[in-house]
């Protein structure tokens, strides 16, 4: 339940006609309504003197109306809470009263002067507590209104010290104002919308990153909604995040809506650049019926200094730019932000304003930002928190308040308060041996201080001292105040004299007293060291690994006199004289030829180009930033060294390194993200038929975002450069990203021939190429599949006509006959050409766009990929007598007719296209039915040319929805690695035919296969046979089996499933040609659930007698009439069927358990009966016993020999007591124990 719900204010204007000749005026308010528990709340009554002189407060009687229904049926208790008045004890009302069911009131105390209220001072009169005897109040909103018309009513008195009499004020004016709501996120940690009970509504991006409630709260001194309950977190996102709003009563023309909140940025990641005129907004208002008319937008962008930010105001989307507060703000600091929106009659004249860290004393200051709206709103009714999709911050937000007046947002609290401005001082400095530093000052002020007169104690730190006159400094001073307040007073601070050189940061000046929370001023400074006395010694270096990239410099640090804080190393590829000496007070930033190294390291590694001599000098320095002091005189140490030549072309990279090591362990250079998810070596190489690097060495894996690595080679500046590799994508993203590129040697910014991959909604892949950085990407169609190895080649051609005419070409799975074929795609754009290319790079990209892949067999050369062998192949296949499923894996030089392929055939050859169709010419990749005249072996050199069959391109096969007959190419492939485009179209196993259908483990050259697709697409045959791959387990060992063997010795197996199974995956292909051997359930499936009903087995092409045997279950087997055959078969039994008129079998049965098991009883807990189940895989002597918690046997349910099967026994525990019981199943080979709970 929110602690602070509603604030009600009463303005009482009164004049005392007495010896005081000036008007007196006060504001009386009810504030700080706070729920202590579900059935108890408190509220405070304050008085503020808005006159020009002090007021002697006498006494008052106060009365309020409230709704008795708020008590939720309980009885009210109304009482005074002692100890919360800023007046003397005599000013307390003697009692708090409930005079009727709907009135709260106080009684007057004795008249007299009870305290002086100074001008513009607010004092708390007292605190009250209201309780209900019910478990909770009826709602979370407590509303009361001032009562003034009949007795009892509110009466206020001042004290005339001249007459010694109180004067009742009769011309009271009342003003009741409403705080719409206060949001301190008193919800469970997690999603805001789901946890807020309907307070917050998601209106955009609800499927993206959600606004989260997180533990802890934000605090801001003096702010009413500070440090309560939890907070929310919003994130910088590159994709859409959730945007939310909370409703409040609509405020139309003539109204001003105020709100305030606390903001703390985690960092400045993703913020718009400081040059942006609009930034991005994260807070705004909406009308009550809109989710797009976002006005009063609080915007954000980076500050003028690194790691800072600025707040702006863009009143509407029609305002071309935001107005910006010029002060840089810091992440990690909590800021108080207030905003208002005034709905003004007319057009384009609404006014929005923003305040940053305004005073919290109830007085509205001049806004920091104001802007007139380009487009007006008719109303505002929703407070919006926005994450957007680009430049919103990583931030926490807390303590939101929305109301109609400034005072409601920042109510007077009367709490003693000390303010220090600014809260940090920096830049104190002097040279070592001198001091103190020049002083700086901050302003100290206070309000509502108690006692009314006293001192604020200001205490310096270890190395900083303070003063009130900027002359006499000491460790502490006292700042006097009176009247409960301290006007702005300067306090001077300086860095003490005589300190040693170094930094003195983060030291605090404390300000304490007046009953207020202590405030600190943080000081930062330094004492400047003189120039270092000496240079380093033994400055030298060696080549690193690889030696064509790295140079490792080392030295012995300078000693004696003033020692350095660090060293500046400067290099050149021309000469020592090209290295300019540094200048005092001008720090130099790290770059390719410049590096800063702190004292004590004594080594530095540089990465450069190959075959180049480099020159270095090293300069010691003290201090840093604007006071850095270099030693440039004397003999400056210098050293030169040359890098070695880079590898020459052609370059082969087969990753023949230690499995699990990183590329950077093996001569590659990390040029981005070093050490984050490094690219590692995998044990298994990739293979691609005909590629020169197929199956050689090992491979590397790239897993989403992380380190990017490159390897150099001798630079190419003219002609053409080719790169090729094998790659297998296991995942990709719809946005796509590049994963390979070329570039100038050792570059970190210029990338060329960038190769991309992306996917569509069906997980099909498209591969693309771009000429260079930020160039247009040209993609293929979505014709490629995940988990398939492809050969990719890229060519960069240097063209000399202009500096923007170079061309990039890309091939996917090119023909490998040694002749460069036509490219799959190519790209030219007007981007600047490469001057040279001297490295290849592997890139892991961004987490939201990058692919996960395996890559191997890189080849970089000046020429096209050579052929790795012959373009022909030998083939030998054994065919059965009769019908065979066949295919052609390549081109027959003698012709592609069916007579050229199968001279021993009988009759027509058939393909399948939603039915069988005859063909006369065969096509690679298609499967056929061919009836052969006798068993026969077809060989190259016999039926086919001795010179071999010709290799064809391994293009994807075209698949229709439903069943397809297919064939492979010249190499055997693993059936379980066949993929589809779109992905996931395959339904069930791939089937072969060998005297009956069975699941295929491999796709062998020359044979045909069945595959079923759930939609039209492409079928990708893998490029190799995976020796270590495991076939998909379509038929688990614990399934029952019915094996049917005919007189010709042909056997076929049907299956009985065990458990929940998608039977649609077990549909058999279309029936083979008439007369062929075929067994299947009448459903057309190879597997069925026999436990649910009787199933029919259909048979064709069989030779009687038949033998039917059963494994792993018991069945009942019958013919259609049940008269010729009616038998029960147990596991391992068989029966012979001689009657040839039996063409169908009826079967039902139950699977036998394969393991012992004792199940948990049900129900549990129970009263008084429960069921216990167990399973036996074999015949066994069985005991099922029950014991109490003391181990005493209380029942024995089973003690006998049982057959294999499943059993259930009921135990009625009506004769035993409530408690924990143990049941035990025991056989000769198995014991199991479980617990159960009896609750009576």
C-alpha positions, 0 to 999 in steps of 0.5 A: 500500500503506498505510503503517501497518497494524498495532500490537502491544503487549506489556505487561511487568510486572517488579519489581526486588528490590534496593536499589530498594524500590518496584515497577517496571512498564513497557509495551513495545510494537511500533508504527509498522509502516510499508511503505517499499515493496512489499517493505520495512517497518519497525517501532519498539519502545517502552518506557513507564515506568508506575511512580511513580519512574524506572527504569534500563533495562538491556537486553533480547532480543526475539523474535517469531513471524511467518508466512514466507508473508508473504515471498511466496516470497522470502528475509528480511532483518532489520536495525537502522535506526540513528538512531531510538533515544531512548537512548544508543548503548550501549543498541542491540542489537548485531544483528538475527537470523533464527534460523529461518524464522518467528522474528525476534529481537534479541541482548542487548547488554552489561549496564549502565545505558543510560538512565533512563525517567522516570515516565509517559515513553515512549522508543523503543528502536530501529527494525527493517527487514524485507525480502523478496527477492521483488518484494512481500510477500504481503499488506498486513497484517504480523502478528507475535506475541511469543515467550515459551515456548521459546528464543529468547524475549523477555527483559527486564532492569533495572539494579540500581545498588547491586549493579551487576548486571542482573536478569532479569524472569521474570514477564512478562505479554503482551497482543497487541492489534489495530488493525482497519484504518487508512484514509489513502485511498491510492487514485486521485483519483475515486470512493471505492467504485470506487477502493478495491478493495472496501474501501469499499461503497456502501449508499445513494444510489449514483446520487447524488453519490458520495463522492470521493477528492481529492488532498492529506491532512489533518494533525494534530500527533502523530496517527499517521495524519496527513498521509498519502496522500489524503483524501475529500470529502463534500458538503451535498446537497439530494438523496440522496448516496452513503453508504458503509461499511468493514467490520471484525471484528464486536464483540459484547457486552462489547466497546468499539470505538474509532475516530478521524478527521480532519475539516475543514469547507469551510464551514457551508452547509446545516447545521442551525440551532443551535436544532436538537436533532438536527442531521444525522449524517455518521459512525456505526457499523453492525452487520455485516448492516444498513444502517439500524441506525445507532448512535453518530451524530456529528451536526453543526449551526451554532454560536452564532456565524456561520460556525461549527459544533458537534459532537454525539452522537446514539447512536441514532435512538431518542434524541430529541435529540443531546448537543452539545459547546458549543464553536464550531468553525471551517471551514478548521481540521482537528479530531481526532475520536474516538468509542467504542461499548460493546456492553453486555448488556441493553437500551437501555444501550449507551454511545457517547462522543465526544472532540474534539481529545483528547491523542494520548499514549496516555492515554484522557481523559474524553470530551467527550460521552457518551450511552446508546443508546435502542436497543442493537445486538448488534454493531458491524462497519461504519464509516459515512461518510454524505452524506444528503440535507439537513444533512450538511457540505461537509467533508474526512475523513482518517486513519480508525483503528478498533480495540478500545482507545484505545491502538491508536487513539493509540499512543505515538509517543515523538516530541518534542511541544510543545502550546499551548492555546489556539492563538489569542488575540483581543481585545487593545486600547487607545486610540490614544496609550496602551498596552500592552494588557492581557495574555492567556496561553496554556499551553505544555507538552511531552513526549518532548523532546530533549535531556532538558534544555533550553529552549523558545524563545518569540518574539513578533511585530512588534507583540506581546511575551511574558513568563513572569511577566506583569511583564517583557515582551520580544520573546522568552523561554526556557522551561526544561524537564528530564527530557524534558518541560515541565509546563503553563507560562503564557506571557503576551502583550500588544499593544505600546504606542505603536501607531497606530490600526488592527487587528493581526491574524494575528500569530504567537507561535512556540514552538520547541525540544526537538526538537519541531515548532514551535507557533504562537499566533495573536494578534488585536487593535486600537488604538482610534482616537478619534472622527472630527474632521469630517463629510463635505461636499457630501452630495447625491443624484440619482434613478437608473435607473429613477428610480421605484426608485433614489436615488444619494447622493454626498459628499466624505469627511471630512478633517483630524484623525482621519479616519473608517474608514467612514460610516453612512447612515440614511434615513427615508420620514417626516422627518429627525427620524425618523432616530435618531443611532447609539450608540457601541459599537453597530454597525448592520447594513445594511438597507433604510434603513441602509447602511455605506460604507467611507472612499474610496467616496463614493457609495451607491445605495438602492432604494426605492418610487415616488412617495415622498420619502426623508430621509437623514443621514450619520455618520462613524465610526472602528473597528468592532464593539464599539468603533465610535465615531460622530461625532454632534455638530456639524452632521450632513449631511442630504439629501432627494429623491423617487422618481418615479411608477412606470409606470401600468397597463396595462403592456406589456413586449415587451423592446424592448432591445439584444439580449444586454443584461441586464434590469438594463441596461434598468430592471429591478431585481435583487432576488436573485442579482445578477450571477449568470447575469443574465437577457438579451434574445433577438432573436426574439419569441414568437408566439401567435395572437390575443394582443395582444403576439404577435410584438412586440419581443423575448424573454428567456431564463431558464437554470436558477439565477441572478439574479431581476429585477423591474419596478414599476408603480403599486400596486394595492390593490383589485379585480383585477390581471391579468398575461399572457405567452407562454412556451416551456419547453425544460426543466423539473424533476420537483420543479418551481419558480416562475418568475413572480410578483407582489409589493408594490413593491420587495419582497424577501420577499413574493411572490404569484400564483406560477406554477410548472412541473414535468415528469413522467418522460415530459417532459410538463409541468404548470403550477401556481399558488400564492397566496403564499409557502409556499402550497399549489401547485395544478397542472394535469394533465401536459398540456403539452409542451416547446418549445411556446409557451403563453399564460399569464394569472394574476389576483389578486383582492383580496377584502375580507371577511377578510385571508386570502380573496384568490383567484388564477386561472390560464389556459393558452391561453385563448380570446382573444375579449375575454371572460374565460373560466373559469379552467384552475385557481384557488387560495385558501388561508389565507395572509395576503393581499397589502396591495398589488401593485406589481411583477412578477418573473422568477425563475430559482430553484434549479439542481435545480428551475428550468426553462429557458425563453423568455418574452415579451409581458408585459401587466399590467393591471386588466382581461382580455386584449383581443381582437387581431382577428376571431374568423373567418378566410378560407380558400382551398385547391386540391384535386386530382382524386380522392383528397385528404387534408383537414381542417377548421381551424375551425367552418363557420357553415353546419354541420360536415357533410361536405356543408357542407365539401366539396360537390364530393366523390364518395362517402364521406369517411373517417377513420383509426382503426386502419383507415378509417371513414366519417364524416358530420360533420367535427371540427377537428384530424382528417385525412380522405380525401376524393375530389373530382370534378375539381380544385377550389379551395374558398374562403370566399365560394364554397363556404364563407360569405363572412363566414369560418370561425370560429376554434376553440381550439387544443387539443392533438390526441388521438393513438393509438399507431401512425398518426394522420390529423391537421389543423391550425388556421387558421394555417400551422405548421412541421411540425418544431416539432410536439411530443407529450405525453409528449415524444418519441412521434413516429416519423419525419416527418409525411407529406402526400399530393400524388400520393404520400406525401412528408415535410411541411414545414408543416401548412397549414390545410384539409389532412390529414397522417399522423403516427405515434406510439410511444405514446398521447398528445397532439399539439401543433400549434405556434402559428405558422409559424417562417420561419427554422426548418430542416426536419428532414433525414430524407433526407440529400443523400448517400443514393441516390435512385430516382425513378419517374415515370409517364405522367401525369407523377406522380413519386415518390422512394424512398431508399437509405440510407448508413450506420447508420440506424434504418429504423423511422423511415422507415415510410410511412403506411397505403396510400391508398384503392384505385387511388391512386398509391403506391410503397413498398418491400415493408417499407412503408418509403420508405427501405431499405439496398440494399447488404445484399440485394435489395429489392422495390418495390411499385407501385399506381395508376400509368399506364404507361409508367414511367420509372425513374432513379437518382441517387447510386448504381448499381443493378440493376433487375429484374422478379420473374422477371428475364426482362422486365426485367434492367438495370444502371443507373449514377448518372444513367441511366434506363430506361423500363418499358412492360410494364404487367404489371410490378407489382413491381420488384426492386432492389439496388445500392451507393451511390457515394462523394460525396467523395474519401477516403483511410482509415487503413490496418489493421492499424496497426502491422502485420507484414508486410501491411496494407490501404489503402482509398480512395474516388473520387466520380468517374472519375479518374487515380489513383496510390497510392504508399508512401514511407519516412521519408527520402521515398524511394518504396518501392512504387507500388500503383496508377497507372491510371484508375479509375471512381467507387467504393471500392477496397482494396489490400494492401501486403506489406512483407516486403522493407523494414525496420521503421519509419515509412512514408508512403502517398499517394493522388494524383488530378488533383483530390485529394491525401491523405497518411497515416502507418503503422508497420511493426513486425517 
